[in-house]
Protein backbone atom coordinates (compact mmCIF):
# COMPACT_ATOMS: atom_id res chain seq x y z
CA UNK A 1 0.00 0.00 0.00
CA UNK A 2 1.40 3.39 -1.02
CA UNK A 3 1.71 5.88 1.84
CA UNK A 4 3.38 9.29 2.24
CA UNK A 5 6.10 7.72 4.34
CA UNK A 6 6.75 4.93 1.82
CA UNK A 7 7.28 7.39 -1.04
CA UNK A 8 10.54 8.98 0.20
CA UNK A 9 11.68 5.62 1.58
CA UNK A 10 11.37 4.05 -1.87
CA UNK A 11 13.18 6.96 -3.53
CA UNK A 12 15.91 6.80 -0.90
CA UNK A 13 16.47 3.12 -1.56
CA UNK A 14 16.65 3.74 -5.32
CA UNK A 15 18.97 6.73 -4.87
CA UNK A 16 21.32 4.69 -2.71
CA UNK A 17 21.50 2.15 -5.52
CA UNK A 18 22.87 4.88 -7.77
CA UNK A 19 19.75 5.87 -9.69
CA UNK A 20 20.30 9.52 -10.63
CA UNK A 21 16.66 10.33 -11.41
CA UNK A 22 15.53 8.96 -8.05
CA UNK A 23 18.23 10.99 -6.32
CA UNK A 24 16.99 14.19 -7.97
CA UNK A 25 13.35 13.48 -7.12
CA UNK A 26 14.29 12.60 -3.55
CA UNK A 27 16.27 15.77 -2.91
CA UNK A 28 13.57 17.90 -4.52
CA UNK A 29 11.20 16.77 -1.75
CA UNK A 30 13.26 18.79 0.73
CA UNK A 31 13.69 22.09 -1.10
CA UNK A 32 10.97 23.84 0.95
CA UNK A 33 12.37 22.37 4.15
CA UNK A 34 15.88 23.58 3.37
CA UNK A 35 14.60 27.04 2.44
CA UNK A 36 12.87 27.32 5.81
CA UNK A 37 15.99 26.16 7.62
CA UNK A 38 18.16 28.62 5.69
CA UNK A 39 15.88 31.49 6.60
CA UNK A 40 16.07 30.52 10.26
CA UNK A 41 19.86 30.84 10.22
CA UNK A 42 20.36 33.90 8.01
CA UNK A 43 19.60 37.07 9.95
CA UNK A 44 17.88 39.99 8.13
CA UNK A 45 21.12 41.95 7.81
CA UNK A 46 22.94 39.14 6.02
CA UNK A 47 19.80 38.23 4.04
CA UNK A 48 20.24 41.46 2.07
CA UNK A 49 23.40 39.95 0.58
CA UNK A 50 22.58 36.25 0.79
CA UNK A 51 19.27 34.93 -0.52
CA UNK A 52 18.11 31.75 1.27
CA UNK A 53 17.02 30.32 -2.09
CA UNK A 54 20.55 30.71 -3.47
CA UNK A 55 21.96 28.94 -0.43
CA UNK A 56 19.41 26.15 -0.85
CA UNK A 57 20.27 25.74 -4.53
CA UNK A 58 23.96 25.46 -3.69
CA UNK A 59 23.15 22.90 -0.99
CA UNK A 60 20.91 20.96 -3.38
CA UNK A 61 23.61 20.75 -6.04
CA UNK A 62 26.27 19.72 -3.54
CA UNK A 63 24.00 17.08 -2.00
CA UNK A 64 23.23 15.68 -5.45
CA UNK A 65 26.93 15.55 -6.33
CA UNK A 66 28.10 14.06 -3.04
CA UNK A 67 25.14 11.78 -2.33
CA UNK A 68 27.45 8.80 -2.29
CA UNK A 69 28.84 10.11 1.01
CA UNK A 70 25.43 9.76 2.68
CA UNK A 71 25.32 6.53 4.69
CA UNK A 72 21.93 6.85 6.38
CA UNK A 73 18.89 4.72 5.71
CA UNK A 74 15.87 6.87 6.70
CA UNK A 75 14.38 10.31 6.17
CA UNK A 76 15.47 11.62 9.57
CA UNK A 77 19.10 10.74 8.84
CA UNK A 78 18.84 12.32 5.40
CA UNK A 79 17.53 15.56 6.93
CA UNK A 80 20.41 15.62 9.41
CA UNK A 81 22.89 15.17 6.55
CA UNK A 82 21.24 17.91 4.48
CA UNK A 83 21.34 20.28 7.46
CA UNK A 84 25.08 19.67 7.78
CA UNK A 85 25.60 20.45 4.09
CA UNK A 86 23.47 23.60 4.48
CA UNK A 87 25.40 24.75 7.54
CA UNK A 88 28.75 24.16 5.85
CA UNK A 89 27.69 26.21 2.84
CA UNK A 90 26.36 28.98 5.04
CA UNK A 91 29.61 29.10 7.00
CA UNK A 92 31.52 29.44 3.73
CA UNK A 93 29.26 32.30 2.63
CA UNK A 94 29.61 34.07 5.96
CA UNK A 95 33.38 33.93 5.66
CA UNK A 96 33.10 35.18 2.09
CA UNK A 97 30.93 38.13 3.05
CA UNK A 98 32.86 38.69 6.30
CA UNK A 99 29.58 39.24 8.12
CA UNK A 100 29.81 40.36 11.72
CA UNK A 101 26.12 40.81 12.40
CA UNK A 102 25.79 37.38 13.97
CA UNK A 103 28.10 35.18 15.99
CA UNK A 104 28.73 32.23 13.66
CA UNK A 105 30.91 30.10 15.87
CA UNK A 106 31.78 26.56 14.98
CA UNK A 107 29.74 24.76 12.35
CA UNK A 108 28.68 22.10 14.83
CA UNK A 109 27.24 24.85 17.06
CA UNK A 110 25.34 26.25 14.09
CA UNK A 111 23.93 22.83 13.32
CA UNK A 112 22.75 22.37 16.90
CA UNK A 113 21.18 25.83 16.83
CA UNK A 114 19.42 25.03 13.58
CA UNK A 115 18.04 21.76 14.97
CA UNK A 116 16.69 23.46 18.11
CA UNK A 117 15.16 26.28 16.08
CA UNK A 118 13.53 23.77 13.75
CA UNK A 119 11.94 21.90 16.66
CA UNK A 120 10.70 25.15 18.22
CA UNK A 121 9.09 26.26 14.96
CA UNK A 122 7.41 22.88 14.49
CA UNK A 123 6.02 22.94 18.04
CA UNK A 124 4.74 26.52 17.78
CA UNK A 125 3.00 26.12 14.45
CA UNK A 126 1.30 22.78 15.05
CA UNK A 127 -0.11 23.76 18.47
CA UNK A 128 -3.83 23.11 18.41
CA UNK A 129 -3.79 20.34 15.84
CA UNK A 130 -5.83 17.34 16.86
CA UNK A 131 -3.25 14.76 15.85
CA UNK A 132 0.25 16.16 15.20
CA UNK A 133 1.69 12.78 16.15
CA UNK A 134 -0.07 11.27 13.14
CA UNK A 135 1.59 13.84 10.89
CA UNK A 136 4.97 13.06 12.39
CA UNK A 137 4.40 9.33 11.94
CA UNK A 138 3.71 9.76 8.22
CA UNK A 139 6.66 12.02 7.46
CA UNK A 140 9.17 14.10 9.38
CA UNK A 141 7.09 16.95 10.79
CA UNK A 142 9.51 19.67 9.69
CA UNK A 143 9.17 18.59 6.05
CA UNK A 144 5.38 18.42 6.20
CA UNK A 145 5.27 21.85 7.85
CA UNK A 146 7.61 23.48 5.32
CA UNK A 147 5.54 22.15 2.42
CA UNK A 148 2.30 23.34 4.05
CA UNK A 149 3.76 26.82 4.59
CA UNK A 150 4.76 26.98 0.94
CA UNK A 151 1.15 26.37 -0.10
CA UNK A 152 -0.11 29.39 1.87
CA UNK A 153 -0.59 32.86 0.44
CA UNK A 154 2.64 34.91 0.66
CA UNK A 155 1.24 37.27 3.32
CA UNK A 156 0.03 34.37 5.46
CA UNK A 157 3.38 32.61 5.22
CA UNK A 158 5.30 35.80 5.98
CA UNK A 159 3.32 36.71 9.11
CA UNK A 160 3.80 33.19 10.49
CA UNK A 161 7.53 33.21 9.79
CA UNK A 162 8.04 36.67 11.25
CA UNK A 163 6.11 35.69 14.38
CA UNK A 164 7.34 32.14 14.95
CA UNK A 165 10.67 32.03 13.12
CA UNK A 166 12.05 35.49 13.88
CA UNK A 167 10.11 35.93 17.13
CA UNK A 168 8.93 39.46 16.33
CA UNK A 169 6.21 41.26 18.27
CA UNK A 170 3.02 42.19 16.45
CA UNK A 171 4.05 45.84 16.42
CA UNK A 172 7.35 44.93 14.77
CA UNK A 173 5.60 42.73 12.23
CA UNK A 174 3.17 45.57 11.48
CA UNK A 175 6.07 47.88 10.66
CA UNK A 176 7.75 45.20 8.52
CA UNK A 177 4.55 44.43 6.58
CA UNK A 178 3.23 48.01 6.46
CA UNK A 179 0.00 47.13 8.26
CA UNK A 180 -1.60 48.10 11.55
CA UNK A 181 -0.92 45.89 14.60
CA UNK A 182 -4.61 45.00 14.72
CA UNK A 183 -4.61 43.94 11.07
CA UNK A 184 -1.50 41.84 11.67
CA UNK A 185 -3.12 40.02 14.59
CA UNK A 186 -6.13 39.16 12.43
CA UNK A 187 -3.87 38.07 9.57
CA UNK A 188 -1.81 35.90 11.93
CA UNK A 189 -4.89 34.23 13.42
CA UNK A 190 -6.33 33.42 10.01
CA UNK A 191 -2.96 32.28 8.70
CA UNK A 192 -2.64 29.82 11.56
CA UNK A 193 -6.11 28.49 10.80
CA UNK A 194 -5.21 28.06 7.12
CA UNK A 195 -1.96 26.33 8.03
CA UNK A 196 -3.76 23.92 10.32
CA UNK A 197 -6.22 23.13 7.54
CA UNK A 198 -3.33 22.47 5.18
CA UNK A 199 -1.68 20.17 7.71
CA UNK A 200 -4.97 18.42 8.38
CA UNK A 201 -5.40 17.68 4.69
CA UNK A 202 -2.02 15.95 4.38
CA UNK A 203 -2.61 12.32 3.50
C-alpha positions as CSV (number, residue, x, y, z in Angstrom):
1,X,0.0,0.0,0.0
2,X,1.4,3.4,-1.0
3,X,1.7,5.9,1.8
4,X,3.4,9.3,2.2
5,X,6.1,7.7,4.3
6,X,6.7,4.9,1.8
7,X,7.3,7.4,-1.0
8,X,10.5,9.0,0.2
9,X,11.7,5.6,1.6
10,X,11.4,4.1,-1.9
11,X,13.2,7.0,-3.5
12,X,15.9,6.8,-0.9
13,X,16.5,3.1,-1.6
14,X,16.7,3.7,-5.3
15,X,19.0,6.7,-4.9
16,X,21.3,4.7,-2.7
17,X,21.5,2.2,-5.5
18,X,22.9,4.9,-7.8
19,X,19.7,5.9,-9.7
20,X,20.3,9.5,-10.6
21,X,16.7,10.3,-11.4
22,X,15.5,9.0,-8.1
23,X,18.2,11.0,-6.3
24,X,17.0,14.2,-8.0
25,X,13.4,13.5,-7.1
26,X,14.3,12.6,-3.6
27,X,16.3,15.8,-2.9
28,X,13.6,17.9,-4.5
29,X,11.2,16.8,-1.7
30,X,13.3,18.8,0.7
31,X,13.7,22.1,-1.1
32,X,11.0,23.8,0.9
33,X,12.4,22.4,4.1
34,X,15.9,23.6,3.4
35,X,14.6,27.0,2.4
36,X,12.9,27.3,5.8
37,X,16.0,26.2,7.6
38,X,18.2,28.6,5.7
39,X,15.9,31.5,6.6
40,X,16.1,30.5,10.3
41,X,19.9,30.8,10.2
42,X,20.4,33.9,8.0
43,X,19.6,37.1,9.9
44,X,17.9,40.0,8.1
45,X,21.1,41.9,7.8
46,X,22.9,39.1,6.0
47,X,19.8,38.2,4.0
48,X,20.2,41.5,2.1
49,X,23.4,40.0,0.6
50,X,22.6,36.2,0.8
51,X,19.3,34.9,-0.5
52,X,18.1,31.8,1.3
53,X,17.0,30.3,-2.1
54,X,20.6,30.7,-3.5
55,X,22.0,28.9,-0.4
56,X,19.4,26.1,-0.8
57,X,20.3,25.7,-4.5
58,X,24.0,25.5,-3.7
59,X,23.2,22.9,-1.0
60,X,20.9,21.0,-3.4
61,X,23.6,20.8,-6.0
62,X,26.3,19.7,-3.5
63,X,24.0,17.1,-2.0
64,X,23.2,15.7,-5.5
65,X,26.9,15.6,-6.3
66,X,28.1,14.1,-3.0
67,X,25.1,11.8,-2.3
68,X,27.5,8.8,-2.3
69,X,28.8,10.1,1.0
70,X,25.4,9.8,2.7
71,X,25.3,6.5,4.7
72,X,21.9,6.9,6.4
73,X,18.9,4.7,5.7
74,X,15.9,6.9,6.7
75,X,14.4,10.3,6.2
76,X,15.5,11.6,9.6
77,X,19.1,10.7,8.8
78,X,18.8,12.3,5.4
79,X,17.5,15.6,6.9
80,X,20.4,15.6,9.4
81,X,22.9,15.2,6.6
82,X,21.2,17.9,4.5
83,X,21.3,20.3,7.5
84,X,25.1,19.7,7.8
85,X,25.6,20.5,4.1
86,X,23.5,23.6,4.5
87,X,25.4,24.8,7.5
88,X,28.8,24.2,5.9
89,X,27.7,26.2,2.8
90,X,26.4,29.0,5.0
91,X,29.6,29.1,7.0
92,X,31.5,29.4,3.7
93,X,29.3,32.3,2.6
94,X,29.6,34.1,6.0
95,X,33.4,33.9,5.7
96,X,33.1,35.2,2.1
97,X,30.9,38.1,3.1
98,X,32.9,38.7,6.3
99,X,29.6,39.2,8.1
100,X,29.8,40.4,11.7
101,X,26.1,40.8,12.4
102,X,25.8,37.4,14.0
103,X,28.1,35.2,16.0
104,X,28.7,32.2,13.7
105,X,30.9,30.1,15.9
106,X,31.8,26.6,15.0
107,X,29.7,24.8,12.3
108,X,28.7,22.1,14.8
109,X,27.2,24.9,17.1
110,X,25.3,26.3,14.1
111,X,23.9,22.8,13.3
112,X,22.7,22.4,16.9
113,X,21.2,25.8,16.8
114,X,19.4,25.0,13.6
115,X,18.0,21.8,15.0
116,X,16.7,23.5,18.1
117,X,15.2,26.3,16.1
118,X,13.5,23.8,13.8
119,X,11.9,21.9,16.7
120,X,10.7,25.1,18.2
121,X,9.1,26.3,15.0
122,X,7.4,22.9,14.5
123,X,6.0,22.9,18.0
124,X,4.7,26.5,17.8
125,X,3.0,26.1,14.4
126,X,1.3,22.8,15.1
127,X,-0.1,23.8,18.5
128,X,-3.8,23.1,18.4
129,X,-3.8,20.3,15.8
130,X,-5.8,17.3,16.9
131,X,-3.2,14.8,15.8
132,X,0.2,16.2,15.2
133,X,1.7,12.8,16.1
134,X,-0.1,11.3,13.1
135,X,1.6,13.8,10.9
136,X,5.0,13.1,12.4
137,X,4.4,9.3,11.9
138,X,3.7,9.8,8.2
139,X,6.7,12.0,7.5
140,X,9.2,14.1,9.4
141,X,7.1,17.0,10.8
142,X,9.5,19.7,9.7
143,X,9.2,18.6,6.0
144,X,5.4,18.4,6.2
145,X,5.3,21.8,7.8
146,X,7.6,23.5,5.3
147,X,5.5,22.1,2.4
148,X,2.3,23.3,4.0
149,X,3.8,26.8,4.6
150,X,4.8,27.0,0.9
151,X,1.1,26.4,-0.1
152,X,-0.1,29.4,1.9
153,X,-0.6,32.9,0.4
154,X,2.6,34.9,0.7
155,X,1.2,37.3,3.3
156,X,0.0,34.4,5.5
157,X,3.4,32.6,5.2
158,X,5.3,35.8,6.0
159,X,3.3,36.7,9.1
160,X,3.8,33.2,10.5
161,X,7.5,33.2,9.8
162,X,8.0,36.7,11.3
163,X,6.1,35.7,14.4
164,X,7.3,32.1,14.9
165,X,10.7,32.0,13.1
166,X,12.0,35.5,13.9
167,X,10.1,35.9,17.1
168,X,8.9,39.5,16.3
169,X,6.2,41.3,18.3
170,X,3.0,42.2,16.5
171,X,4.1,45.8,16.4
172,X,7.4,44.9,14.8
173,X,5.6,42.7,12.2
174,X,3.2,45.6,11.5
175,X,6.1,47.9,10.7
176,X,7.7,45.2,8.5
177,X,4.5,44.4,6.6
178,X,3.2,48.0,6.5
179,X,0.0,47.1,8.3
180,X,-1.6,48.1,11.5
181,X,-0.9,45.9,14.6
182,X,-4.6,45.0,14.7
183,X,-4.6,43.9,11.1
184,X,-1.5,41.8,11.7
185,X,-3.1,40.0,14.6
186,X,-6.1,39.2,12.4
187,X,-3.9,38.1,9.6
188,X,-1.8,35.9,11.9
189,X,-4.9,34.2,13.4
190,X,-6.3,33.4,10.0
191,X,-3.0,32.3,8.7
192,X,-2.6,29.8,11.6
193,X,-6.1,28.5,10.8
194,X,-5.2,28.1,7.1
195,X,-2.0,26.3,8.0
196,X,-3.8,23.9,10.3
197,X,-6.2,23.1,7.5
198,X,-3.3,22.5,5.2
199,X,-1.7,20.2,7.7
200,X,-5.0,18.4,8.4
201,X,-5.4,17.7,4.7
202,X,-2.0,16.0,4.4
203,X,-2.6,12.3,3.5
